[in-house]
Amino acid sequence: MARKIDPKCARCRREGEKLFLKGERCYTPKCAFTRRSYVPGQHGPTARRRQSEFGLQLQEKQKARHEYDILEGQFRLYFEKAQKSAGVTGEQLLQLLETRLDNVIYRMQLAKSRRLARQLVGHGHILVNGSRVSVPSFSVKVGDEISVLESMHDSAYFSEAKKGVQAKLVPQWLELTPASMSAKVIALPTTKDVELNVALPQIIEFYSR
């Protein structure tokens, strides 16, 4: 299975924005973007060039792709699916990205990053409606219940993760039950529910050229 192997911190520096790709490390002084916010490269700190309209569109697309930590081919497929769906393309794209199972685990605060959430799903620790699902890109639907495998509740990792869950920070489209480390999808996410510092219209323009 294909995966991204480029340095995660370089992505943040390249896009000029912290994307929180390394989880807890991103909140500490060790964060590479905090220490070196300039564009990565062998020539050291250099001024960012003025971008063209195409460059701005590309940057917004890359920011969204890196934030959800998915490959270019996957992202394009999501856009094409959103474009064919009824409704606003940007809203449909956001829903497709947000309802990925790995993203739901991240939104439930059971993982500090989407990459770690992908590992939890891939290792078979997550259930959807009582059945084990090990595909991170699995799309959840309204009414689905996402939970942690019961045998893993007392593990060191999930015991610690449970302590850090703050229900008020969970998006409104998820109904979280912290005690059982489970959540129910009660609605489809909207742009109002998600704090995403990405201009969706720019992404649509990029793929509509």
C-alpha positions as CSV (number, residue, x, y, z in Angstrom):
1,M,0.0,0.0,0.0
2,A,1.4,3.4,-0.9
3,R,2.3,5.8,1.8
4,K,3.9,9.2,2.2
5,I,7.5,9.1,3.4
6,D,8.5,12.8,3.1
7,P,9.4,14.6,6.3
8,K,6.1,15.8,8.0
9,C,7.6,18.9,9.4
10,A,8.8,20.0,6.0
11,R,5.2,19.9,4.7
12,C,4.2,22.5,7.4
13,R,7.2,24.7,6.5
14,R,6.5,24.4,2.8
15,E,2.9,25.5,3.2
16,G,3.7,28.2,5.7
17,E,1.3,26.9,8.3
18,K,1.3,24.5,11.2
19,L,-0.7,21.4,10.1
20,F,-0.3,19.4,13.4
21,L,1.0,16.4,11.6
22,K,3.2,15.1,14.5
23,G,0.5,15.2,17.1
24,E,1.7,16.2,20.6
25,R,5.1,17.3,19.4
26,C,3.5,20.1,17.4
27,Y,2.4,21.7,20.7
28,T,5.9,21.8,22.2
29,P,8.9,24.1,21.6
30,K,10.4,21.1,19.7
31,C,8.1,21.8,16.8
32,A,10.2,22.4,13.7
33,F,7.7,24.9,12.3
34,T,8.1,27.0,15.5
35,R,11.9,26.8,15.3
36,R,12.2,27.2,11.5
37,S,9.1,28.7,9.9
38,Y,10.9,29.5,6.7
39,V,10.7,27.4,3.5
40,P,12.8,24.2,3.7
41,G,15.9,24.0,1.5
42,Q,19.7,24.0,1.5
43,H,20.0,27.8,1.3
44,G,18.5,28.5,4.7
45,P,16.0,31.3,5.5
46,T,14.7,32.9,2.3
47,A,11.8,35.2,1.6
48,R,8.6,33.6,0.3
49,R,7.9,34.6,-3.3
50,R,4.7,36.3,-4.3
51,Q,2.4,33.5,-5.5
52,S,0.4,33.4,-8.7
53,E,-3.3,32.6,-8.6
54,F,-2.4,29.0,-9.6
55,G,0.2,28.9,-6.8
56,L,-2.4,30.0,-4.2
57,Q,-4.9,27.3,-5.4
58,L,-2.2,24.7,-5.3
59,Q,-1.2,25.7,-1.8
60,E,-4.7,25.4,-0.5
61,K,-5.1,22.0,-2.1
62,Q,-1.8,20.8,-0.6
63,K,-2.7,22.1,2.8
64,A,-6.0,20.2,2.8
65,R,-4.3,17.0,1.5
66,H,-1.5,17.2,4.1
67,E,-3.9,18.0,6.9
68,Y,-5.9,14.8,6.2
69,D,-2.7,13.0,5.5
70,I,-3.8,11.4,2.2
71,L,-2.1,10.8,-1.2
72,E,-2.7,13.0,-4.2
73,G,-4.6,10.2,-6.1
74,Q,-6.9,9.7,-3.1
75,F,-7.6,13.4,-2.8
76,R,-8.4,13.7,-6.5
77,L,-10.9,10.8,-6.3
78,Y,-12.6,12.5,-3.3
79,F,-12.9,15.7,-5.3
80,E,-14.3,13.9,-8.4
81,K,-16.9,12.1,-6.2
82,A,-17.8,15.4,-4.5
83,Q,-18.2,17.0,-7.9
84,K,-20.7,14.3,-9.0
85,S,-22.7,14.5,-5.8
86,A,-25.8,16.6,-5.4
87,G,-25.1,19.8,-3.4
88,V,-22.2,22.2,-3.0
89,T,-18.9,20.6,-4.2
90,G,-16.9,22.1,-1.4
91,E,-19.3,20.9,1.3
92,Q,-19.4,17.5,-0.2
93,L,-15.6,17.3,-0.3
94,L,-15.4,18.2,3.3
95,Q,-17.9,15.6,4.3
96,L,-16.0,12.9,2.4
97,L,-12.8,13.8,4.2
98,E,-14.3,14.2,7.6
99,T,-16.2,11.0,7.6
100,R,-13.1,8.9,7.0
101,L,-12.8,6.5,9.9
102,D,-9.2,7.6,10.8
103,N,-10.4,11.2,10.9
104,V,-13.3,10.3,13.2
105,I,-10.9,8.6,15.6
106,Y,-8.8,11.8,15.5
107,R,-11.9,14.0,16.1
108,M,-12.8,11.7,19.1
109,Q,-9.4,12.7,20.5
110,L,-8.3,9.0,20.8
111,A,-5.3,9.9,18.7
112,K,-3.1,13.0,18.6
113,S,-2.7,12.9,14.8
114,R,-4.5,11.4,11.9
115,R,-1.5,9.2,11.2
116,L,-1.7,7.6,14.6
117,A,-5.5,7.2,14.2
118,R,-4.8,5.4,10.9
119,Q,-2.5,3.0,12.8
120,L,-5.2,2.3,15.5
121,V,-7.7,1.5,12.7
122,G,-5.2,-0.6,10.8
123,H,-4.3,-2.7,13.9
124,G,-7.9,-3.6,14.3
125,H,-8.6,-1.7,17.5
126,I,-11.7,0.1,16.2
127,L,-15.3,-1.1,15.8
128,V,-18.1,0.3,13.6
129,N,-21.5,-0.8,14.7
130,G,-19.9,-3.7,16.7
131,S,-17.8,-5.0,13.7
132,R,-14.1,-4.6,13.5
133,V,-13.0,-2.3,10.6
134,S,-9.3,-2.1,9.7
135,V,-9.6,0.2,6.7
136,P,-8.7,3.8,7.6
137,S,-10.6,5.3,4.6
138,F,-13.8,3.5,5.6
139,S,-16.6,6.1,5.3
140,V,-19.0,6.3,8.3
141,K,-22.6,7.3,7.9
142,V,-25.3,9.0,10.0
143,G,-26.4,6.5,12.7
144,D,-23.1,4.6,12.8
145,E,-21.5,4.0,16.2
146,I,-17.7,4.0,16.5
147,S,-16.1,2.4,19.5
148,V,-12.8,0.9,20.7
149,L,-12.4,-2.9,20.9
150,E,-13.4,-3.9,24.5
151,S,-10.3,-5.9,25.1
152,M,-8.3,-2.7,24.5
153,H,-10.1,-0.5,27.0
154,D,-7.6,-1.2,29.8
155,S,-4.5,-1.0,27.6
156,A,-2.0,1.6,28.6
157,Y,-2.5,3.6,25.5
158,F,-6.3,3.9,25.6
159,S,-6.4,4.4,29.4
160,E,-4.1,7.4,28.9
161,A,-6.1,8.7,25.9
162,K,-9.3,8.5,27.8
163,K,-8.0,10.9,30.4
164,G,-7.3,13.6,27.8
165,V,-10.7,13.5,26.1
166,Q,-12.6,16.8,26.3
167,A,-16.1,16.3,25.1
168,K,-16.6,20.0,24.4
169,L,-13.9,19.9,21.8
170,V,-15.6,17.1,19.8
171,P,-17.5,18.5,16.7
172,Q,-21.2,18.7,17.0
173,W,-21.8,16.0,14.3
174,L,-20.5,13.4,16.7
175,E,-22.1,12.4,20.0
176,L,-19.3,11.3,22.2
177,T,-19.6,9.0,25.2
178,P,-16.1,9.4,26.9
179,A,-16.8,6.6,29.5
180,S,-17.1,3.9,26.9
181,M,-14.7,5.6,24.3
182,S,-17.5,5.6,21.7
183,A,-19.2,8.1,19.5
184,K,-22.3,8.1,17.3
185,V,-22.6,10.0,14.0
186,I,-25.7,12.1,14.5
187,A,-25.3,14.3,11.4
188,L,-23.1,15.0,8.4
189,P,-20.4,17.5,9.0
190,T,-20.7,21.0,7.6
191,T,-18.2,23.8,7.2
192,K,-19.6,25.4,10.4
193,D,-18.7,22.3,12.4
194,V,-15.1,22.0,11.2
195,E,-12.3,24.3,12.0
196,L,-10.3,23.9,8.8
197,N,-8.0,26.8,7.8
198,V,-8.3,25.9,4.1
199,A,-10.1,27.9,1.3
200,L,-12.3,25.2,-0.3
201,P,-13.3,27.4,-3.3
202,Q,-9.6,27.6,-4.2
203,I,-9.4,23.8,-4.3
204,I,-12.4,23.7,-6.5
205,E,-10.8,26.2,-8.8
206,F,-7.6,24.2,-8.9
207,Y,-9.3,21.0,-10.1
208,S,-11.7,22.9,-12.4
209,R,-8.9,24.4,-14.6
